[in-house]
Amino acid sequence: MSSTRGGGGAGQVECHLAALGAAVEGLLSVHLSGLSDEAVVEAMRRLETSLRRASAVGYRLIVETVERSIPGALDCRSVNEFLTSTLRISGADAARRVKGAQKIGTWHTSAGESMDPVLPATARAVREGAVGPDHVAPIAKTMRKIPHGTGFDEIAVAEQILAESARTMPPEDVTKVGLHLLAHLNPDGAAPDERDRRRRRGLRIGQQDSDLMTPISGLLDPEARALLEPVLAKLARPGMNDPDNPTSPSGDVEYEHLDRDALAKAAARDTRTAVQRNHDALKAALRQLLSSGVLGSHRGLPVTAIVTLTVRQLEEATGVVTTASGGVVPVRDALRMAEHAHPVLVVFDHSGRPLHLGRSKRLASPDQRLALVAASRGCTRPGCDAPATLTAVHHVTDWKDGGRTDITNEDLACDRCHALVHDGPGGWRTRTAPTESAHPGRTEWIPPPHIDPDRTPRVNNRHHLDRVVAEALRHHRARRDAELREWRRRCSRGDTGLGREHPKADGEVP
């Protein structure tokens, strides 16, 4: 297909490319030693924004190349081959650029009319320089996995949520958001039914090798995973149960006579990988089970699988729930687990926050922690996906500054994020969102200037995607309904200049 869009503009393109080349040449030659620390950070931020916007220009050029059939005219079998031979880039890089252009590029009909990008919210974010090519890939991958039959509104909202997440998160975290989003959109999903899970479950312990090591593999059903995760969270903490370090504390981190200084030093010397710590934790757990039959408590709570269900999930007995340790369990399995658990009732207000639970001591009570687990579900720092079992109770207003150990002044933070709250350079601050804000009562984290010069308060929605999707759907449908009412009103007045398209009603697939 030959492009029928307006010609000309060659001089403008040449002018802009010359200016771009001159700007890069100038930045390469200028001395950076005279910049302040803040200026270096700001320069990196502005350059990254420009590079991301430049990728949008690259997508436009790929669209133009394909629509003019330039690769075929140059005896290239595909646009990928054209890019690898012309730009001397890798095949993987060429494939990524072509896929990006397919998803966020503005393509045209044979008549030259522009078509909306496949991922419109992502395309806007790329043009603004807020996200880059590494963000586009996980967004597109998640969108491809949305199940058939999902409503048009849900699909549009899912892409908006992913694009907004990409504006504040690295690509790896966007992938994690996508996993949670898919679990929400398709709660029963492609996961096998209970009979199939029962058939596939298993734990294989192989023969010992000549080095006396034993291979182990298998599949855990959701309930088995939910029961194992809190044990690993308790015993696999860095510095604990390290066989390579004779000074490493053994047992669990809640032991009342545990030397905290020794634990901190052991953690600093702990070079084990996560899978190695899991192995050592499992060995320690088995040792405890054989010797005492009990595991004690973890962060002030009994070592058990903690699952929070809504009244609707209890009534319908469908979908999935997330455990305090981050695992996903079908509601039916969770209800079966509850038959052997001690029931705990937590009452929440209309904003989803627990009602008052106060204490005069610095450490939170088990009841307070249970309430926070149910309400926050994990670390509250924006972008962190640490589950509740890996968190401590954090005073929003510090205890030393007069903050009380009340449920209204407490929330969850993992050890790493907890350490980020301080008054020095690079430190975060926390506060309770005011009643007039979009998230009343929730814990807002205020980033340091090198992350956000405006220091805009943020909340972590990673553990609350169900609420995010529901709220986004409500706004999306309200906007479309308003557009539809306006279109019908104008039609009733005989306005014929509306064009051929009209807003689609709720649930109407284009």
N, C-alpha and C positions, 0 to 999 in steps of 0.2 A: 504493500500500500504506500503510495506517495503522500507525503504530508501536504495538506491543502491549507495549512494555517499561514498566517501572514508572513511574507518574506521580510527582507531587510533586517536591521538590527545587527548586522555583522560588525559595523563600526563600533556600536555600543559594547558588544561582547569583547572585541579586541581592546577597547579602552579599559573595561573592567578587569580583564585578565592582566593587562599591563600594570594597572594599579595594584592588583593582588601580588604580582611578581615583585614589584617595587617595595611593597610593604614587607613581604617575607625577607627580601634582601636587606632591608633596613633593620629588621629584627635580628637577623643573623650577624650583622656587623656592630650593633650597639652593645656597649658594655653593660653588664647586669650587676656588677659589684656595687654600684652606687645606689641600688634600689634598697628600700627598707624591706623587712620581712613581710609586712602587710602588702607592699607593692608587688613582691614576687608572687604571693598567693593570688592577688587580684589579676596579675598578668596571666598566670596559668589558667584561671577561671575564664577570662575573656578569650584567650586563645582557644580553649576547648569549645567554647560556644561557637566561635567562628568556624572551627573544623567541623563541628556537627552541622552547621548550616551549609557548609561547603559540600557535605555528603548529600544534602538535598539537591544541590545543583548537579552532582554526579548522577543522581537518579533521573533527573530531567534529561540529561544527555543520553542516558541509556534508553529512555523512552523514545527520544528523537531518533536514535540510531536504529531501533527496532522498527519503528513506524515508517522509516525511509528505506528499510531493507538494505542498509549499508553492509552488514556482514555478508549477505549473499552476493552482493555486487563485488566484493573483494575476495570471493572464493573461500569464505569461512563457512564451516558447516553449521555454526551456531553463534549466537551473540557471546556466549561464554568463551568460545575459541577466539573470537575477535578481540575480546578484552585481554585474554592472556597473551596473545601475540602482539597486540598494539601497545598495551600498557606494561607488559612484562610483570604481571601479577600472577599469583598462584591460582590454580584452578579453584581451590576452596574460596579464595577471596572473590574471584569472579562470580562464582555461584551465589555467594552471599549478597553481592551487589545487585545481581539480576533479580534475586528473590525479593530484595528490598524494594527495587523499582516496581516490581509487580504488585506489591502490597501498598506502597504509599505514593507511587507515582501517579500523575494525572495523565491518563490515557485518553484516546480520542476515537470517535466513531469514524466510519469511512467518509462521512460528510464533514468531518473536522470538528464535531461538537465534543466539548470536554465532558469526561465522565468523572464522577466522584471517586476518590481513592478507595481501595478496598478497606483500608484502616484509616478513616478520616481523622480521628483524634490523635493517632500516632503521627500521621503526616503533619498535622499542625505543630506538634511538639518538636518534630525534626526541623521544620522550617524555622522555628523560633530558637533552635539551638539548645533546647532543654534536654533532649535525648539524642543518642547517637546510634550508629548501625548495630552496635552490640546489644542495644535495647530492643531494636526492631525484631531481631531474630526470635527471642523468647516470646514476644507478644504474638508474632505470627504463628509460632508453634502451638501456643495455647489456643489460639482461635481456631486452628485446624482441628483440634481435638474436641471442640464443643459438639455435643451429640446432635444428631439429626433430630428434627422435631422441636428444637429449642425455639422459642418465640423470637420474632424480629426485635422486639424491645429488649429482651434479655441479651441477645447477641450484641446490640448496640451499646448497652450499658456495660457489658463485660469488657468490651474494647476500651471504653472510656475509663473504666477502673484501672485497667492495665496501663494505659497511657499516662494517667495521673500518677500511678505508682512509680513509673519509670522516671518521672520528673524529679523524684526525691530519693531513688534507690539505685544501687548498682545492678547490672544485668542479672547477676546470680540471684538477687533477692526478687527480681521480677519473675523469674522462673518459679520461685517458691510461692509467690502470690498466685501465679497461674495454677499451681497444683491445688491450692485451697479453693480457688475460684471454680475450678472444674468439679471439685468435690461438692461444692454448694449447688452448682447448676445441675449436677447429675448425681444426687446423693446415693442412689442405689447403683448407679453407674454400670460400667462394664464388669464390675466385680462379680465373681461367681456366686451362685446362690449358696445357701448354708450346706446343702448336701454335697455340692462340689468342693467347698472349702474343707468339709470333714474328710472327703476322700483324699484331697491333696495334702493334708497336713502331715508333718513328719519331721523327725530329727534323726539325721544319719550320723552315726559315730563310726568312722572307718577303722581299718586295721592300723595298729601302730607301725610306724616306719622304722627303719634302722636307727634313726636318731631319737626314737621313742616318742616322737610327736604324733598326735592323732588328728586326722582331718575330721572336720565336722561341717555338715551342711543340712539344708532342709528348708521347710516353710512353716512359719508360725501362723496360726489363725489369729484374727484380731484380738480375741480375748487373751490368748497366751502372750501376745506382744504387750498388751496393756498391763498385764501382771508383771512382766519382766522389766519394763522400762523404769518404774519407780525404784526397783532394786538396783539397777545400774546407775541411776541418777544419784542414789545414796552412797554407793560404794566405789564408783568410778571417777570420783572427783580428782583432778590433778593433785598429786602429792600423797594420795591415800593408797595403801596396799601395794606399794611399789616394791617388787622383789629385788630390783637392782639397787635399791637405796636402803641400807640397814637402818637409817634414822627415820624412814618414812613411817608415819603413824599407821597402825593397822586397825581393822574393825570399821567403824563408821564415824562420820563427822559429827554426829550428835552425842558421842560419848562424853559424859560430863567431865571426865578428867583429861580430855584431849588437850594436848599442848598446842595452842593455836599458833604460836610463834614457830614451833617445829613444823607444823603443817605448811605455813607460808614459805619456809625455807625449802621444804621438800618439794612443794609445787614449783618453785623457781628452778629446781634442778631436774624436774620431771621431763624427760625427753621421749616418753612413750607416745605412740600414736593413740588415737581414740579407740581403735579396735583392740590394741594391746591393753588399754585400761579396762575396756569391757571384759576382756578375758580374765584379767586379774580380779575384777570385781565379781564376776560370776564365781570364780574359785573361792573368794572370800565369803560370798553368800552361801555357797554350799557348805563351807566349813562352819559357818554360824548355824545353819539349819541343823547340821548333824550334832553340833555340840549343845545348842540351847533350844532350838525349835522356835525361837522368836527373833525378830529383826529390829525391835525397838521402834524408834521414831526417826523421821527425816524432816529437818527444818521445823521441828515443833509439831509435826503431824504423824499419825501412824503410817507406817510404810504399807500403803495399799493403793490400788488403782482408784483414782478420783475421777468421776465422770459427772458432768453437769448436763441435765436434760431440761427442756422446756415442757410446760404443761401440754402444748400441742404435740410434741414428740411422744409424750407418755400416752396421750389419747389415741394417736394414729399408729404408734409403734412402727414407724418407718423412717428411713433416712439414716444418717450417720451422726455421731457425736465425737468430739475431740476430748481425749483424756488430758489430765493435768500435765502429763509427760509428753504431750504432743502427738500421740498416736490417734488413729481413727478407728472407731469401733461401730459396727452397725447397731442401731437402737435395740434390736431384738437381743443381741449379745449383751448389751449393757444392762438390759432389764434382767437377763438371766444372772449376770454378775451381782446385781443388786439384791438378789435373793439371799446372798451370803454376806451382805455388807450391813454396817450400822447406818441407818438412815440419818441424814443431816438436812435440816430444812433451813434455807436461807431466804429471807424476804428482801426484795429489791424495790426501789422506787421506780417511777415512770422513765427515768433516764438510764435504768439498768444498773444503778449503783446500790450497794447494800446499805440498809438503814443503820443507825448508830450502834456501834459496839465500842465502848470506851474502856480505857485501862490506865492506871496511874503509873505503871512500870514502863521501862524503855522497850522491852521486848514484847512483840505482839503475842496475843494468846492464840491457842490452836483454833478457837472459834473465829477469831478475826482473820487468821490466815485462810481458813476454809472459805469464808465469805469473799475474800479477795481472789482466791483461786477460781471460784464460781463466776465472779464479776469480770475480772480482767483476763483470766485464762493464760496469761504469760507475762513476760517482761513488757513494760509499758513504754520503753524508749522507742521512738519512731524508727521503724525498719528492723527492729530486733525480733527474731522468731523463736527465742528461747522459751520453752514451755514452762508452765508454772512450777514443775518439780525442780527446775534449775534456777529458781529465783529466791531472793530473800525479801523480807518485808522492808520497804523503804519509807522513811518519814519524808513526806512531801516538803513540809517545813521541818528542818533538822531539829532533832531533840535538843542539841546544844543551844539552838536559837529559840527555844521555848515551844517547839512543836510537840503536841501531845500524842500519846499512843492511842488515838481514836481512829475509828474506821474511816472517818472523813479526812484524816491526815495521813493515810497509809495507802500504799499500793505496792505492786510487785516490780522488782528489778533484778536482773541476773547479776552475778558478781562483777562481770566485766563492765556492764553499763552503770552499776552502782558506783564503781570507782570513778566514773566520768563526771560525777556530780561534785564539783568543788569550785572554789572562787578564783583559782589561778588561771593562767592562759590556757585556752582550749577546754575550759570547764563548761559543763552544762548546768542549767538551773531547772528546777521543777516547781510547779505551782498547780493549784486546783483551778480548773476552768470556771469562770464566773457563770452565774445563772443566765446571763443574756448571750452567752456564746453558743456556738453550734454544738458544743459537747459539754453541757453543764455537768459539773461534778466530777468529770474525768481528769486524770492527771495529764497536764501539758508539760512538755519538755521544751526548754528554750535553748536552741543550739548556740555554740560559740560563733564569733564573727567570721572565722575562716570558713565555716560551713554555710552560714547565712548572715550576710552583713546586716540585714534588717532584724535579725534575731526574732523571727516570727514564731510564736508558740505552736507546737505541733502535738498531735496525739498519735498513738500507734493503733492503726486499724488492722494490723496483720492478723490478730486473733479474733477479729469481729467482722469478717468478710460477709457473714450472713446479714448482719445489720447494714453494712455498707451497700450490698447489692439491693436489699429491700428499699433502702432510702433512695438510692440512685434510680431504681425502677419507678418509685413513686414520683420523683421530680420529672423523669423522662416522660412518663405517661401523662402527667399533668400538662407539660409543655405541648405535647402532641395533641392532646384533647383541645387545648386552647387554640392551637393552629387550625385544627379541623373546624372548630366552631366559627372562627374568623373566616375561613374559606367558604363555609356554608352561608354565612351572613352576607358575604360579598356576592355570592352566586344568586342569592335571593333578591338582591338589588339590581341584578342584571349586569354586573361587571363582567365583561367578556375579555378583559385584559389579564386574566389570571394565569394564562398558559395552560398547557395540557395536563400538567401534573397537579396533584392535590395531596395534602397531608394524609397519611394512611392512618386508619383507625387502629385502636389498641388491638394487638394480636394479628393484624392484617399483614401478611407476608408479601414483600414486593416481588 
